[in-house]
Each structure stands twice: as structure tokens, then as C-alpha cells.
Amino acid sequence: MSEISFHSSGARSTRLSDSGVASGDKSLKHLLSLETLSPTVIEHILENSAVLKRERNDGQHKPLAGQFWALVFSKASTRTRVSFEVGVRELGGESLFLSANDIQLGRGEPIKDTARVLGRMIHGAIIRTFAQKDVEEFAEFSGIPTINALTDEEHPCQILTDIFTFQEKRGSIKGRTVTFIGDGACNVPVSWIFAASKLGFELRIAAPKAYQPSAAVLARAPGNIICTKDIKAAAKGADLLYTDVWVSMGKEAESAERLRQLSGYQINRALVSLAAKDVMVMHCLPAYRGKEIDEETFEANADTIFEQAENRLHVQKAILNWIVS
């Protein structure tokens, strides 16, 4: 693999620009949202993901050598935690897993105080939490590269992985049709909305009216985005059918109502038959068979879904590589 330049920045800043770069250090990068990434940066990450996947076992590229990265998680995780911990180590760094319940965040310490402490001890942070503003505030006050590993508002690492997985098998996503089925107002479809506006594909979101993205979010992402209650119309001719759980973490109190309203929004054989002949079916996991997807359809597409899960590792390594380059 050709060498990619990198640096380690310990500089602290006091605010972020709209691009996600700290105003006090123009070289400091964050991944807080797909909304603030340029199409050029997205394409660079996706291209680098393919290289890192192909050359995973060569063990030569170590841009994080000598660095310590913290995973600060307030939400449970399988794929995100394992892929980031392995990714940091494969790039030569060391990872520290910090559950919010095990540090002072869990006892009410302000995020900006935790950020100012960690920013003096580590080289970067990967944060999985509830509020988007907490990730943004951490980046602002820590002065170190910060990655959004999931908030209630967005899931940028997942959607970059999904696009990489699609393009690996079908070529460019530009001009294609992606259909999201289910809770269209949760973090995954919101990040899909920002991706569609950047990369030029059609995004259809099929959901009950109460579970469609807000007008405010749609106004921030000009593009070919269609929201509808008609699941069949949304699936017709689609190149990618995508779903997620109906009850996201933190929404458990709404379970009964969510299951009632979303019960008709399932990916199954009948829906797949309406899509393009070579349609890909994807799920970001965990999957609840018999709810957002039926058992038969899940297993028929398991190879794609679990490669999608594996690709979190390769794409997140590319994100880390971009951040320190």
C-alpha cells in the first residue's frame, strides 16, 4: 500500500466551523455528520475503504502508531464497538473503552468537562451516545479528532458502510434508487437523507406519516428524496431495499405504539418482488425477524447483510485514516 501522510494533533480549539474543522486548527478533522462532509471527502473515504479491505493482512499501514483513542459509549453496541476497537489496533493505535456508566459522565459531569480532560490525555475519541449536541460539544471542547459512532439524530459511519457495500457489488450509487422501509425519522434514514443530497441518488422513505422525517431535516438536504406512506410504490424498481429496527434504543417506552403503526412496513418476499431484479436487501442489525423483515427474506440476503456488518471495520479504518491524514 502506498504511504498516506498523517499527523497527530493535540491542539485544543474553542469552536467548530460549519465544515466540522476546528477553527483554531485547520488540520483538525472530525466526522460528526454526513451533512458537513463534501462529496469529495465521502468518495475518498469509500475509495480508501476498498484499499484497506483488500490489503487488510499486509500489516504495513500504521497511521495511528503511538496514539490512544477512546471509545466513549453511552449505548450498548456489538458491531460499532468491535469494529472500531479492531480498526484502531490494526492501524497501529491503542483503544480504551469507556462506558459512560464507568466514568464521571454517568454521574452527571458535563460533557465539556470530560472533553477537556480526555483531550489532554488521548489522541482521538469515538462517541456513541444519545444527543447529537453531546458529540458536537465534545469535539468543540476537547480539541481532538472526534467521530460520531451513533446518536439519536445520525449514524454516519453506518451509512458510509452501506454505500460502500452497495458500490462494491453494484458500482456507483449515483442515479440509483434506495428505498428505506420503517421508521423514517430515526438516525439511519436521516443520515441516508444527507448522503442522497451529496451523492446524487434517489432516496425513497416509506413510513407512516408520524414516522417520516421532519420538514426541517428535509430542508437541509436538497435532493431527490421522496417520503410516502405507500410501501409498494416506494419499493417499485428500487435498487436497494433497506430497513432498521422499529424500536430504537431509548424508544422502548413507545414499543407498543411503534409496533402497531409500523406493522405493515416489513421487507418480505412480496415486497422484494416489486423491486429491481437484482435488488440488494440490507439491514444494519440487530434484526428482529417477523417485524421489520421476515425470516425468509433475511436468510435469503444474509450474505449481503453480514458482509455489510463486516464492512464497518474497513470503512471505519478509512475514516480514521482520513482524519489523521
N, C-alpha and C positions, 0 to 999 in steps of 0.2 A: 504494500500500500504506500502511495506517495505520502510524504510527511505533510501534515497540516499544522501551520503555526498556531501556537496557543500562548496564553499568559494567565497568570493568577493575579487577581486584583483584590487588594484588601482595603481599597479606598471606600470611605463612607460618604454618602450623599444625603441631602435633605429632602429631595422631591424627585418624582419621576416625570419625564416628558411623556407626551401622548404616545410616542413610539415604544415606550417601555424601557428606554435607556435613561439611566440616572443622569440628571443634568450636570452633576458635579464630576462625572467621569464618563466621557463619551464612548469609552470602550466597554463599559459595563453593560451586560445584556441580561434580560430576563425573558421568561416565557410565562406571561400572566394570562394571556387571552389570544385567541386567533384573530380577534378584531384588530389588534395592533401589529400583527405580523404582515409584512409585504408579501405579495405573490412570489417575488424573487427569493426571499428567505424560506418560504414554505417549500418551494421547488428544490432549493439547496438541501434542506433537511431530508426531503424524500429521496433525492439522488444519493446522498451520503448514507442513508439507511440501507440502500441496496449494496453499497460497497462494504459497509460494516457487517452486514449479514453474510455476504459472500466470503469475507475474509475473517470471520469471527475467530477461527482457530489459529491464526498466524501469530497472535500474541505480541505484535510489534508496536502497535499504536497505543501509547500510554499518555494521553494529554492531561490526565488527572494525577499523574505521579506526584507524590508528596502532598496531596490535597486530602482534606477531610470534608465530607459532605453529610449534612444531617437530613434525615427523613423525619419531619415533624408531622405526625399523623393524629388527627382527632377522630378519624373514621376508620372502621375496620377495612382490611384490604388483603387480597391474595395476589392478584396479578400486578397491581401497581407496586406494592412493596417489594415482591421478589424480583421483578424486572428492573427496578431502579437499584436495589442493592447489588444485584449481579452486574448490572451495567456499569455502575461506578467502579466496582472492583476490576472488571475486565478492562476498563480504561486506565487502570493503574492507581485509582484512589482508594480511600477507606470510607466506609459508610457507618453512620451512627443512627440507630433507630430510636427516636424519642417519641413515645406515646404522650399525648397531651396529659393523660392521667398520671404520668410518671414524672412530669416536670411541673414547674410552678404555674404554667398556663392553666392546668387543671384546678388550681386553687385561686384563680382569678387574677393572676398577673397580667397586666396589659400586654397585648401583642407587641407594641412598640418597645417595651422594656425587654422582653425576651429577645427581640430582634437585635437590640443594641448590645446585649450580652453575647449572643451567638456570633454576631458579626465581627467580634474581636477574637474569636477562637477558631472558627471554621472558614472554609473557602466558598461554600455554597449551600443552599437549602432547597429541599423538595418538600412541598407542603400540601397536605390533603386534609381539608377542613370544611366547615360549613359555609362561612361567609366569604364572598369574593373580596370584600374590603379588607379582610384579615391578611390575605396573601399580598394584596397591594400595599398595605401598611407595613408588613414585614419587609418587603423589598425596599420601601422608602427609607425605613429607619436602620436597616441592617447594613446597607452599603455593600452587600454581596449578591452574586447572581442568585435569583430565586425562580423556581419552577412551580407552576400550578399543577399539582398532581390530582386535582379534582376539588371543586367547590360545588355548592348548590346551584350556582349560576352557569358554570362552564366545566368542560372536560377536554381541554385542548390536546393533551397527549394522546387520548383515545382516538380522537377524530383524525389526527395526523396518521396514526397507525392504520385506521380504517381505510383512508385514502391510499396509503402505501400498499395495503393488502389488495385493494381493488386494482391498482395500476400494475402491480406485479403480475396479475393474472389476465388483465383485460386491456392494458395500455392506458393512455391518458384518460383521466376522468372528465376532461373538458368536453362539453357538448353532450355528456351522458345524462341519464335521469336516475336520481337517487330518491327512493321513497322510504320515509320513516313512518312506522306504524306504532301508535300507542300514545304515551304521554308526551305530547309535542311541546310542552312548556318546561321540561326538565333540562338538566345541564347538557346532555348529549345532543339533542336536536338544536339547542341554542348554538353550540359550537359548530354543528353542521351548517347552520344558517350563515355564520361568519365565513366558513370555508367556501360555501357556494358563491358568496359575493366576491371572493378573492380569485377563485379558480375557474369560474365560468361554466358550471354545470347546473342543471335544473334540479331543484330540491322540492319534493312534494311531502307535505306533512299531513297524515291522515289521523285525526283525533277528534273527539267530541269538542264542541265549542269551548267548554270550560277548561280544556286541556290543550288548547292551541297557544302558540307563543304570543306574547303581548305585542300590541301595535308599536310600542316604544322600541322593543328589540328589533322588529322587522324594519323600522325606520332607520336603524343604524346600519343596515346591511342591504344596500340596493343590489338587486339581482333577480334572477328568475326563480322566485320562491312562491309556492302555492300552498295555501292551507285549506283543508277541506274536511268535511265530515264523511265524505264518500270514499270508503276504503277501496272499493273496487275500481273507481275512476283513478284513484291515486296509484294503484298497482299496475294499471294497464300499460304494457310496453316498458316497464321500468327495467333498468339495467342492474339495479341493486335494491333489494328489499332488506330493510334494517329494522330491528326492534330492540327494546330495552325493557327492564322490569317495569311493572306498573306502579309499584310502591317503592320509591327510592328511600335511601337511608335518611331518617329524620321525618319521614312521612307516615310512619307506622300508625299513628292515631287516625289517619284517613283511610286505612286499608279497606274497610267495608264499602265505603262510598266509591273509592277508586276501582275496586273490583266490579262493582255494579255498573259504573259508567263506561269502563273500558272493556267489558266482557266481549264485545263484538269486534274488537280490534286485535285480532290474532293473525299471525302468519301461519298458514296451513296449506295443504296441497291445492285446495280450490283457489286460494289467492295467488299462489305461485304460478298456476296455470294461466293467469291473466297477464303475467309479466313477460319480458323478452324470453326467447327460447333458451338463451344461455345466462339467464339471470343469476346473480350471486345472492345468497342469503347469508346475512351476517347478524351477529349478536355479540354485544360487548361483555356479557357474562357478569354475574351468575344468571343462569336461565331457570325459569320456573315453567317446566313443561305443563301443558294444559292451560296455561294462562296466555302470556304474550306470544308463545309459539307452541305448536303441538309436538309431541314426541317424535312422530314420523318425520316431520319436516326438519326438526333439529338434527336427528341422526342422519338424515339424507345429506345434510350440509355440514356435518361435524368436522370433516377435514378442513374446510374453509374456516369455520368458526375457531377451531383450535390453532390453526396457523395464524389467524388474526390475533389470538391471545399471545402466541409466541412472538409475534412481530412487535409487541410492546417493547420487548427488550431491545431490538435492533433500532427502532425509531427513537426510543429514549436515549440510547447511546449517541445517535446522531444529533439529538437536541443538546445533550451535554457537550458534544464535540463542537457544535456551533457556538454555544455560549462561551466557551473558553478560547475560541479561535480569534 
